[in-house]
């Protein structure tokens, strides 16, 4: 999809450029994000910055090294990146196997 987009729109400096060929303003990005949430029928309160948090959490859950995540996201302190280990462990505790919901013969 990105290759098709790139061939069609031929961005010069920014991957996603506004109509004037310049980068999108913060407000424009927020509006695009808001409309995308509405189209996807997501009711949860999230912000554009939530994408960054999701990205970091997915990398962590995928087993990526914390030092690489810190470098990718430009965190100066590893403590900033380590916050997500807590978030992830909380999320991991809530995961239930579909097998937990099944009723096997002989169960009371």
Number of C-alpha atoms within 10 A of each C-alpha: 5 8 9 9 12 13 9 9 12 14 15 11 10 12 13 16 16 14 8 7 12 13 15 15 11 9 9 12 14 15 13 12 16 16 12 12 16 11 9 9 9 11 8 7 7 12 12 14 9 11 12 12 14 12 13 22 21 14 15 19 15 9 9 13 10 17 12 13 19 18 13 10 13 10 13 10 10 13 10 10 21 15 11 19 15 10 12 15 11 11 12 11 8 8 8 9 8 7 8 8 8 9 9 9 6 5 6 5
